[in-house]
Amino acid sequence: MTDASATAPRRPGEQVLTALGLGAPALDPADASAHSFPDGGRWRTEIPSCEGPEALSVVLKESARLDVPIHRISQGSGVWMLTDAEITEMVEATAERDIELCLFTGPRGTWDTGGSVRSDSRGAGLRARGHDAVAGCVEDALRATELGVKCLLVADEGVLWTLHRARIAGLIPADTTLKVSALIGPVNPASFAVYERLGADSINVPSDLTLDHLTEIRRVSGAPMDMYIEAPDDLGGYVRMYEVAELIRRGAPLYLKFGLSKAPGIYPYGHHLRDVTLATARERVRRGRLALDLLERHGAAGHMAPLGSRLPGSLRRFDTPA
């Protein structure tokens, strides 16, 4: 990728629309995020839904072919859907390339006996139901970190707080990062700030938030934000390719998450879903290349965080019990 930081960014279609008297109002500098990652980078990249070593191999091969830089690779089915050997293979492959590997913790609403999540109201959503579900998430966290995984995905506030406390107490490694899933992503500044204080190092917000919503969040918190640039259909199927530069300007520090709409669901993954999983893994990387090409064409590709960077910097937390 070229460093476009020395070039004044332009907005899509700006020159032609201005010439026709249809130019947009000037951007308000007050809308821009004042935050960044610890190294000064404004954005990182993430390839989600990488469901095992074979899918990971496809992602790594395709990212090299298309020159797509990757900071994080995440999985959605859960630690419990992988063998120790599979986790170890994924840890070693990502460590070799200095990419953060993030695995999902434990059982959640749609994968247990709860029926309310399938009702019209969606009940409690995809959170961990009862003590045993929380225990399963903790067991997954212990197993994954013992095998070298450094980032854990959570979809429950209680699990997040519990794992943060475990991290503070030295029960899991202190440099473990905790990522909040899009399944429970906050939609306002107050809830975003609560997730930060509960221990989140990276918070996935829904892809239907407006640009003004991102600015509102950034006025109260500098915690890294994740957003699907293209969301899976079960999360809305939103496509925000042409807004990438403005999403970064408003939402930094931001993980650009390259999902895929119009694709079958693959969670929980098994070999019966192998063909579609490998095909969609390859296409997610291509979608990343398309988004990065847009940034380059608009002169907004600068300020990417260095590859290999993963820590969130100093964040605000609730006091933990003694």
C-alpha positions as a printed NumPy array, in Angstrom:
array([[  0.   ,   0.   ,   0.   ],
       [  1.131,   3.533,  -0.672],
       [  1.302,   6.104,   2.09 ],
       [ -1.227,   8.753,   1.146],
       [ -0.769,  10.771,   4.328],
       [  0.958,  13.59 ,   2.444],
       [ -1.964,  13.947,   0.013],
       [ -5.072,  15.943,   0.888],
       [ -7.908,  13.401,   1.045],
       [-10.8  ,  13.916,  -1.345],
       [-14.398,  12.796,  -0.996],
       [-16.018,  10.436,  -3.525],
       [-17.012,  12.261,  -6.72 ],
       [-15.976,  15.574,  -5.184],
       [-14.483,  17.317,  -8.243],
       [-17.32 ,  16.539, -10.649],
       [-20.09 ,  17.316,  -8.172],
       [-18.484,  20.626,  -7.231],
       [-18.157,  21.563, -10.909],
       [-21.867,  20.867, -11.346],
       [-22.821,  22.949,  -8.325],
       [-23.659,  19.867,  -6.275],
       [-20.702,  19.927,  -3.891],
       [-21.21 ,  18.753,  -0.302],
       [-20.729,  21.081,   2.684],
       [-17.207,  21.234,   4.069],
       [-16.367,  18.629,   6.699],
       [-16.533,  19.913,  10.247],
       [-13.143,  19.481,  11.976],
       [-15.016,  19.144,  15.274],
       [-16.457,  15.83 ,  14.061],
       [-13.031,  14.208,  13.777],
       [-11.903,  11.755,  16.44 ],
       [ -9.04 ,  13.024,  18.577],
       [ -8.005,   9.448,  19.46 ],
       [ -5.602,   6.922,  17.963],
       [ -3.883,   3.651,  18.765],
       [ -0.818,   3.895,  21.074],
       [  1.554,   4.013,  18.084],
       [ -0.349,   6.912,  16.495],
       [ -2.112,   4.737,  13.919],
       [ -5.725,   5.541,  13.199],
       [ -6.913,   2.207,  11.819],
       [ -6.216,  -1.501,  11.758],
       [ -7.733,  -4.355,   9.753],
       [ -9.58 ,  -7.521,  10.729],
       [-10.677, -10.575,   8.766],
       [-13.567, -12.227,  10.671],
       [-15.199, -15.669,  10.467],
       [-11.947, -17.576,  10.012],
       [-13.19 , -20.876,  11.38 ],
       [-10.145, -23.126,  11.537],
       [ -6.628, -23.799,  10.241],
       [ -7.759, -24.51 ,   6.683],
       [ -9.735, -21.264,   6.415],
       [ -6.829, -19.427,   8.043],
       [ -4.46 , -20.808,   5.409],
       [ -6.774, -19.53 ,   2.67 ],
       [ -6.91 , -16.072,   4.273],
       [ -3.138, -15.842,   4.657],
       [ -2.508, -16.996,   1.094],
       [ -5.078, -14.609,  -0.378],
       [ -3.898, -11.662,   1.71 ],
       [ -0.37 , -12.188,   0.4  ],
       [ -1.625, -12.439,  -3.181],
       [ -3.761,  -9.295,  -2.959],
       [ -1.407,  -7.381,  -0.625],
       [ -4.017,  -6.938,   2.094],
       [ -2.389,  -6.048,   5.427],
       [ -3.971,  -7.85 ,   8.394],
       [ -3.714,  -6.891,  12.057],
       [ -6.257,  -9.356,  13.451],
       [ -7.982, -12.561,  12.389],
       [-11.068, -13.619,  14.351],
       [-13.2  , -16.743,  14.607],
       [-16.907, -16.957,  15.403],
       [-17.803, -20.554,  16.222],
       [-15.918, -20.659,  19.51 ],
       [-12.918, -22.196,  21.229],
       [-14.978, -25.285,  22.037],
       [-15.365, -26.051,  18.297],
       [-11.597, -26.44 ,  17.804],
       [ -9.202, -29.173,  18.946],
       [ -6.004, -28.299,  20.795],
       [ -4.038, -29.211,  17.68 ],
       [ -6.156, -26.883,  15.523],
       [ -5.779, -23.992,  17.96 ],
       [ -2.027, -24.544,  18.17 ],
       [ -1.755, -24.577,  14.375],
       [ -3.661, -21.289,  14.152],
       [ -1.589, -19.703,  16.931],
       [  1.666, -20.653,  15.232],
       [  0.563, -19.516,  11.763],
       [ -0.594, -16.094,  12.971],
       [  2.386, -15.592,  15.303],
       [  4.729, -16.266,  12.388],
       [  3.144, -13.299,  10.582],
       [  2.665, -11.13 ,  13.686],
       [ -1.145, -11.185,  13.368],
       [ -3.402, -11.211,  16.425],
       [ -5.643, -14.288,  16.635],
       [ -9.001, -13.82 ,  18.36 ],
       [-11.195, -16.801,  19.318],
       [-14.789, -16.687,  20.606],
       [-15.532, -17.858,  24.138],
       [-18.136, -20.342,  25.186],
       [-21.782, -21.175,  24.701],
       [-24.219, -18.379,  23.945],
       [-27.967, -17.91 ,  23.465],
       [-28.552, -19.611,  20.131],
       [-26.433, -22.657,  20.985],
       [-28.049, -23.886,  24.167],
       [-31.536, -24.779,  25.395],
       [-32.875, -21.213,  25.589],
       [-35.927, -20.574,  23.435],
       [-36.463, -16.877,  24.103],
       [-33.672, -15.861,  21.747],
       [-35.739, -17.348,  18.914],
       [-38.858, -15.403,  19.863],
       [-39.892, -12.182,  18.116],
       [-38.364, -10.14 ,  20.951],
       [-35.046, -12.084,  20.76 ],
       [-35.144, -12.491,  24.55 ],
       [-31.737, -12.08 ,  26.168],
       [-29.925, -12.145,  22.843],
       [-26.795, -14.231,  22.486],
       [-25.562, -13.807,  26.049],
       [-24.347, -16.573,  28.368],
       [-27.399, -18.088,  30.115],
       [-26.81 , -19.135,  33.706],
       [-23.738, -20.051,  35.729],
       [-22.804, -23.002,  33.545],
       [-22.609, -20.888,  30.393],
       [-20.357, -18.379,  32.149],
       [-18.241, -21.289,  33.391],
       [-17.983, -22.591,  29.835],
       [-16.73 , -19.223,  28.628],
       [-14.139, -19.108,  31.407],
       [-13.037, -22.664,  30.605],
       [-12.611, -21.67 ,  26.953],
       [-10.596, -18.612,  27.962],
       [ -8.25 , -20.664,  30.153],
       [ -7.754, -23.312,  27.502],
       [ -7.177, -20.822,  24.686],
       [ -4.689, -18.659,  26.583],
       [ -2.76 , -21.729,  27.753],
       [ -2.383, -22.63 ,  24.063],
       [ -1.083, -19.151,  23.232],
       [ -4.198, -17.266,  22.109],
       [ -3.872, -13.59 ,  23.083],
       [ -7.321, -12.216,  22.183],
       [-10.715, -13.462,  23.35 ],
       [-14.118, -12.582,  21.894],
       [-17.036, -12.203,  24.303],
       [-20.79 , -11.71 ,  23.878],
       [-21.834, -11.164,  27.486],
       [-21.188,  -8.296,  29.907],
       [-20.756, -10.635,  32.877],
       [-18.248, -12.782,  31.005],
       [-16.348,  -9.628,  29.992],
       [-16.135,  -8.393,  33.587],
       [-15.199, -11.87 ,  34.868],
       [-12.365, -12.275,  32.34 ],
       [-11.129,  -8.753,  33.039],
       [-10.995,  -9.577,  36.759],
       [ -9.182, -12.822,  35.938],
       [ -6.667, -10.834,  33.912],
       [ -6.082,  -8.384,  36.766],
       [ -5.677, -11.29 ,  39.212],
       [ -3.132, -13.028,  36.978],
       [ -5.412, -16.003,  36.292],
       [ -5.046, -15.395,  32.557],
       [ -2.108, -13.518,  30.98 ],
       [ -2.07 ,  -9.778,  31.652],
       [ -1.589,  -8.956,  27.963],
       [ -4.737, -10.853,  26.902],
       [ -7.063,  -8.521,  25.007],
       [-10.847,  -8.772,  25.289],
       [-13.012,  -7.978,  22.275],
       [-16.767,  -7.317,  22.505],
       [-18.785,  -9.053,  19.803],
       [-21.08 ,  -7.304,  17.331],
       [-23.788,  -9.583,  18.744],
       [-24.102,  -7.272,  21.77 ],
       [-22.478,  -4.14 ,  20.346],
       [-23.365,  -0.855,  22.098],
       [-25.382,   1.755,  20.195],
       [-24.838,   4.896,  22.288],
       [-21.976,   6.692,  24.057],
       [-23.093,   5.71 ,  27.561],
       [-23.161,   1.96 ,  26.844],
       [-19.886,   2.125,  24.892],
       [-18.218,   3.736,  27.913],
       [-19.619,   1.009,  30.199],
       [-18.073,  -1.734,  28.032],
       [-14.72 ,   0.031,  28.196],
       [-14.932,   0.175,  31.98 ],
       [-15.933,  -3.5  ,  32.2  ],
       [-12.638,  -4.455,  30.562],
       [-13.175,  -4.266,  26.8  ],
       [-10.067,  -3.519,  24.755],
       [-11.95 ,  -3.489,  21.446],
       [-15.683,  -2.919,  21.   ],
       [-17.649,  -3.954,  17.908],
       [-20.417,  -1.444,  17.232],
       [-23.313,  -2.282,  14.886],
       [-22.786,  -1.249,  11.279],
       [-25.994,   0.765,  11.142],
       [-24.674,   3.513,  13.427],
       [-24.585,   6.899,  11.71 ],
       [-21.465,   9.003,  11.359],
       [-22.854,  11.357,  13.996],
       [-23.26 ,   8.388,  16.362],
       [-19.548,   7.603,  15.982],
       [-18.632,  11.198,  16.779],
       [-20.849,  11.098,  19.868],
       [-19.108,   7.936,  21.077],
       [-15.665,   9.398,  20.486],
       [-16.501,  12.381,  22.694],
       [-16.702,  10.065,  25.716],
       [-14.298,   7.186,  24.963],
       [-11.071,   6.472,  23.127],
       [-11.383,   2.67 ,  23.321],
       [-10.719,   0.934,  19.98 ],
       [-13.86 ,   0.425,  17.946],
       [-14.544,  -2.39 ,  15.472],
       [-17.006,  -2.02 ,  12.606],
       [-18.041,  -4.289,   9.76 ],
       [-17.447,  -2.346,   6.553],
       [-19.648,  -5.016,   5.035],
       [-21.844,  -6.808,   7.546],
       [-23.143, -10.39 ,   7.351],
       [-26.852, -10.628,   6.562],
       [-27.721, -11.734,  10.108],
       [-26.216,  -8.448,  11.314],
       [-28.048,  -6.362,   8.734],
       [-26.039,  -6.877,   5.555],
       [-24.946,  -3.219,   5.521],
       [-22.287,  -2.182,   2.997],
       [-20.359,   1.02 ,   3.804],
       [-17.455,   0.864,   1.359],
       [-17.621,   4.489,   0.216],
       [-17.697,   5.727,   3.806],
       [-14.454,   4.074,   4.92 ],
       [-12.385,   7.283,   5.005],
       [-15.063,   9.13 ,   6.962],
       [-15.59 ,   6.172,   9.306],
       [-11.889,   6.369,  10.144],
       [-11.977,  10.168,  10.54 ],
       [-14.912,   9.939,  12.936],
       [-14.278,   6.581,  14.632],
       [-10.497,   6.245,  15.089],
       [ -8.972,   4.175,  16.557],
       [-10.95 ,   1.813,  14.345],
       [-10.66 ,  -1.795,  13.187],
       [-11.953,  -2.106,   9.611],
       [-13.749,  -5.443,   9.623],
       [-14.236,  -7.07 ,   6.245],
       [-17.364,  -9.179,   6.474],
       [-19.54 , -10.533,   3.697],
       [-23.209, -10.066,   2.906],
       [-25.302, -12.459,   0.769],
       [-23.41 , -15.437,   2.206],
       [-24.749, -18.47 ,   4.126],
       [-24.245, -18.605,   7.889],
       [-21.39 , -20.897,   8.924],
       [-21.621, -20.898,  12.752],
       [-20.975, -23.29 ,  14.396],
       [-18.528, -24.473,  11.762],
       [-17.949, -28.107,  10.852],
       [-16.524, -29.877,   7.818],
       [-20.017, -30.151,   6.321],
       [-19.651, -26.402,   5.658],
       [-16.099, -26.609,   4.329],
       [-16.616, -25.441,   0.744],
       [-18.659, -22.345,   1.569],
       [-16.361, -21.477,   4.482],
       [-13.226, -21.522,   2.346],
       [-14.916, -19.637,  -0.496],
       [-16.229, -16.911,   1.791],
       [-12.884, -16.645,   3.605],
       [-11.224, -15.916,   0.269],
       [-13.883, -13.364,  -0.679],
       [-13.594, -11.505,   2.645],
       [ -9.958, -10.787,   1.85 ],
       [-10.941,  -9.555,  -1.608],
       [-13.536,  -7.248,  -0.036],
       [-10.715,  -5.894,   2.115],
       [ -8.663,  -5.164,  -0.977],
       [-11.609,  -3.263,  -2.503],
       [-12.005,  -1.116,   0.627],
       [ -8.286,  -0.379,   0.808],
       [ -8.264,   0.52 ,  -2.897],
       [-10.978,   3.089,  -2.187],
       [ -8.895,   4.616,   0.587],
       [ -5.905,   4.858,  -1.736],
       [ -7.906,   6.408,  -4.575],
       [ -9.291,   9.04 ,  -2.221],
       [ -5.881,   9.859,  -0.752],
       [ -6.914,   8.616,   2.69 ],
       [ -4.813,   5.473,   3.092],
       [ -2.3  ,   7.023,   5.462],
       [ -2.095,   6.519,   9.218],
       [ -2.582,   2.764,   9.194],
       [ -1.233,   1.33 ,  12.445],
       [  2.005,  -0.659,  12.031],
       [  1.505,  -4.33 ,  11.281],
       [  2.007,  -6.412,  14.403],
       [  0.506,  -3.788,  16.717],
       [ -2.292,  -5.165,  18.902],
       [ -2.519,  -3.474,  22.317],
       [ -5.205,  -0.826,  22.885],
       [ -3.312,   1.668,  25.029],
       [ -4.465,   3.136,  28.328],
       [ -8.198,   2.671,  28.949],
       [-10.58 ,   3.538,  31.78 ],
       [-11.84 ,   0.699,  34.018],
       [-14.162,   0.176,  36.93 ],
       [-12.382,  -0.67 ,  40.163],
       [-12.12 ,  -4.423,  40.603],
       [-13.156,  -6.073,  43.895],
       [-10.353,  -6.95 ,  46.269]])
